[in-house]
């Protein structure tokens, strides 16, 4: 199988504590997992690339394999992998690294993990890992000029490190960033000026994700902006919704949708993540369900791409 989309990042075991005291321990996680699952309902062929800790839940790997995800890019770490506490507080979410777990750098992919691999892939998505890990990957992918490259940051973009970010952004086509991660002057009000400051190189789309408020898309080529609203039938668990949104948005671009159509796919994918605990909501969804929801929510412009039965 030649994948359409290759997702690179971490596979993390999450111990989740919600604001009401509810806990869910040992959940399979990692932004890469949710990005891959966000793309699957739209008929894309997906591969994942990451170091694999020996404590990662095997049931999730089996579920991915059953859905046709290419797992050949998972490199055994030979020990337990990255494990975190996800603490949901009323104001924000905090991520606390578990003592004794693998370091973020050790659990992140390296250029050798993609060197001369997946030559026919149409897109590569870098989920959050330290910038020191992402930048070598971006440099390694730079010669693949025909492939779309997208990036979701782990390190925040601040006034004092914007210069360090410029090389990475110039090697990226699509940049997904949250309010917490974009810490430039002026973001709290009208963010368009701050988003425009990120432009350069091959960067085309910047998507500022704002959780329940939806978000803002900035087109660095035209200077135009667009907004989207978050939607869901039930709010169960916000974990991974922004990453699923990224997977859905990328599926739209790869299927020839314009930015508006890609945003609609992102909203649908994120809604599936919100409606189940952890990855369960996304693992249960099908191309038929995604198409049906898109038709219901956006009847004025039906999404194109793979047929509802998932054939291609």
C-alpha positions in Angstrom: 0.0 0.0 0.0 1.2 3.5 -0.9 -0.2 5.8 1.8 -1.8 9.1 0.9 -1.0 10.6 4.3 2.0 9.8 6.6 1.5 10.9 10.2 4.6 11.3 12.3 4.7 11.9 16.1 4.4 10.2 19.5 2.4 7.3 20.7 1.6 8.2 24.3 -0.1 6.4 27.2 -2.3 9.0 28.9 -3.6 9.0 32.5 -6.5 11.5 32.3 -7.9 13.5 35.1 -10.9 15.6 34.3 -12.0 18.8 36.2 -14.9 16.9 37.9 -12.4 14.3 39.3 -13.2 11.6 36.8 -10.2 9.6 35.8 -9.3 7.3 32.9 -6.0 5.6 33.3 -3.8 4.0 30.7 -5.6 5.5 27.7 -3.9 5.1 24.3 -3.0 8.5 23.1 -0.7 10.8 21.2 -1.7 13.5 18.8 -0.5 11.4 15.9 -3.1 8.7 16.7 -5.9 11.3 16.5 -4.7 12.9 13.4 -4.5 9.5 11.6 -8.0 8.6 12.8 -9.4 12.0 11.7 -8.3 11.3 8.2 -9.5 7.6 8.0 -13.3 8.2 7.7 -12.7 10.2 4.4 -11.2 7.2 2.6 -7.5 8.1 2.8 -4.8 5.5 3.1 -2.8 6.4 6.2 0.6 5.4 7.6 2.0 6.2 11.1 5.7 6.7 12.0 6.8 6.8 15.7 9.0 5.0 18.2 6.7 2.4 19.9 7.0 1.8 23.6 6.3 -1.8 24.8 3.6 -0.5 27.1 1.4 1.0 24.4 -2.0 -0.8 24.3 -1.9 -3.6 21.8 -5.7 -3.4 21.3 -5.3 0.0 19.7 -2.6 -1.1 17.4 -4.8 -4.1 16.3 -7.7 -1.7 15.7 -5.6 0.5 13.5 -4.3 -2.4 11.5 -7.9 -3.7 11.0 -8.7 -0.3 9.6 -5.9 -0.5 7.1 -3.4 1.8 8.7 0.2 1.0 7.7 2.1 0.3 10.9 5.5 -0.4 9.3 6.8 2.9 10.4 6.6 2.0 14.1 10.1 1.4 15.5 10.2 -0.6 18.7 11.7 1.5 21.5 12.6 -1.6 23.6 11.2 -0.2 26.8 8.1 1.7 28.1 7.4 4.8 26.0 6.2 8.3 26.7 3.5 8.5 29.5 1.8 11.7 30.7 -0.8 13.0 33.0 -3.5 15.0 31.2 -5.0 17.3 33.7 -8.2 19.1 32.6 -8.7 22.2 34.7 -11.5 24.8 34.2 -9.2 27.3 32.5 -7.0 25.0 30.4 -5.4 21.5 30.0 -2.1 20.7 31.5 0.3 18.0 30.4 2.6 16.5 33.0 5.4 14.1 32.0 5.4 10.9 34.0 8.5 10.3 36.1 10.6 7.5 34.7 8.9 7.5 31.3 10.8 7.9 28.0 11.8 11.5 27.2 9.8 13.4 24.6 12.9 13.3 22.3 13.4 9.6 22.7 9.8 9.0 21.8 9.8 11.2 18.7 10.6 10.1 15.1 13.9 11.0 13.5 14.9 11.6 9.8 16.1 8.0 9.5 12.5 6.8 10.2 11.3 8.3 6.9 14.5 8.3 4.8 13.7 6.9 1.4 10.4 5.5 2.8 6.9 6.1 1.5 8.1 7.6 -1.8 4.6 7.9 -3.2 3.0 9.6 -0.2 1.1 12.7 -1.0 1.3 14.4 2.4 3.3 14.2 5.7 1.8 15.5 8.9 4.1 16.2 11.9 2.2 16.0 15.1 3.5 17.9 18.2 7.1 17.0 19.2 9.8 19.3 20.3 10.9 21.8 17.6 14.4 20.3 17.9 12.9 17.0 16.7 10.5 18.5 14.1 13.1 20.7 12.3 15.3 17.8 11.2 12.3 16.0 9.9 11.2 19.1 7.9 14.7 19.4 6.4 14.6 15.7 5.4 11.2 16.1 3.8 12.1 19.3 2.0 13.3 17.6 -1.2 9.9 16.0 -1.6 8.5 19.1 -3.2 5.5 17.3 -4.6 4.2 16.3 -1.2 2.2 18.5 1.1 3.8 19.0 4.6 1.8 20.1 7.6 3.0 20.8 11.2 1.4 21.0 14.6 3.7 22.5 17.3 4.7 21.3 20.7 6.9 24.3 21.6 4.9 27.6 21.7 5.5 30.3 19.1 6.6 33.4 21.1 8.1 36.8 20.4 11.5 35.7 21.7 11.7 32.5 19.6 9.9 33.5 16.4 13.2 33.8 14.6 13.9 30.1 15.4 10.5 29.1 14.1 10.9 30.8 10.7 12.9 28.0 9.1 10.4 25.4 10.2 7.4 27.5 9.0 9.1 28.1 5.6 9.4 24.3 5.1 5.7 23.8 5.9 2.5 24.1 3.8 -0.1 24.0 6.5 0.5 25.1 10.1 -2.0 24.1 12.8 -1.6 26.1 16.0 -3.8 26.7 19.1 -4.3 29.8 21.2 -2.1 28.3 23.9 0.7 27.7 21.4 0.5 31.0 19.6 1.8 33.6 22.0 2.6 36.5 19.8 1.5 40.0 20.5 -2.1 40.8 19.4 -3.4 37.3 19.2 -6.0 37.8 22.0 -7.8 40.5 19.9 -7.9 40.3 16.2 -5.4 37.5 15.4 -5.0 38.3 11.7 -1.9 40.5 12.1 -0.2 37.8 14.2 -1.0 35.1 11.7 0.4 37.2 8.9 3.7 37.4 10.7 4.2 33.7 10.3 4.1 33.8 6.5 7.2 32.9 4.5 8.6 30.2 2.2 6.1 27.6 1.2 3.6 28.3 4.0 0.1 28.6 2.6 -2.5 27.9 5.3 -2.3 28.8 9.0 -5.2 27.4 11.2 -5.6 28.9 14.6 -7.6 26.3 16.6 -9.7 27.8 19.4 -11.5 24.7 20.9 -15.2 25.2 21.4 -15.0 28.6 19.7 -13.9 27.0 16.4 -11.0 28.9 14.8 -9.5 31.1 12.2 -7.9 30.1 8.9 -5.4 32.5 7.3 -4.3 32.1 3.7 -0.7 33.4 3.5 -0.9 33.5 -0.3 -3.9 35.8 -0.6 -4.1 37.4 2.9 -7.7 36.2 3.2 -9.2 34.8 6.4 -12.1 32.4 7.1 -13.6 31.2 10.4 -15.2 27.9 11.4 -17.5 26.9 14.2 -17.1 23.7 16.3 -20.0 21.3 16.2 -20.9 18.1 18.0 -23.9 16.0 19.0 -22.4 15.4 22.5 -19.4 16.7 24.4 -17.8 13.7 26.2 -14.1 14.2 26.0 -12.1 17.0 24.2 -8.9 14.9 24.0 -7.5 14.7 20.5 -10.3 16.8 18.8 -7.9 19.4 17.4 -5.7 16.6 16.0 -8.7 14.9 14.4 -9.7 18.2 12.9 -6.2 18.4 11.3 -6.6 14.9 9.8 -10.0 15.8 8.4 -8.8 19.1 7.0 -5.8 17.5 5.3 -8.0 14.8 3.8 -10.0 17.6 2.1 -7.0 19.2 0.6 -5.7 15.9 -0.7 -9.1 15.2 -2.3 -9.1 18.5 -4.1 -11.5 20.4 -1.8 -11.1 24.1 -1.4 -10.3 25.5 2.1 -14.0 25.8 3.0 -14.7 22.1 2.1 -11.5 21.0 4.0 -12.7 22.9 7.1 -16.0 21.1 7.0 -14.3 17.8 7.0 -12.2 18.9 9.9 -15.2 19.9 11.9 -16.9 16.5 11.2 -13.7 14.6 12.3 -13.3 16.7 15.4 -17.0 16.0 16.4 -16.4 12.3 16.3 -13.4 12.7 18.7 -15.6 14.8 21.1 -18.3 12.2 21.3 -16.4 9.3 22.8 -13.8 8.7 25.5 -10.3 8.9 24.2 -9.9 7.5 20.7 -13.1 5.3 21.0 -15.3 7.8 19.1 -13.0 8.0 16.1 -12.3 4.2 16.0 -16.0 3.5 15.8 -16.7 5.8 12.8 -17.0 4.9 9.2 -16.8 6.8 5.8 -20.5 6.4 5.5 -21.1 8.1 8.9 -18.7 10.9 8.0 -20.4 11.6 4.7 -23.8 11.5 6.3 -22.8 14.0 8.9 -21.2 16.3 6.3 -24.4 16.2 4.3 -26.6 17.0 7.4 -24.4 19.8 8.7 -23.3 21.4 5.3 -26.1 20.6 2.9 -25.3 23.5 0.7 -22.0 21.9 -0.4 -21.7 18.1 -0.2 -18.1 17.0 0.4 -16.5 15.1 -2.5 -14.0 12.3 -2.5 -14.2 8.6 -1.7 -17.7 7.1 -1.9 -19.7 6.6 1.3 -18.8 2.8 1.3 -15.1 3.7 1.6 -14.2 2.2 -1.8 -11.8 4.0 -4.1 
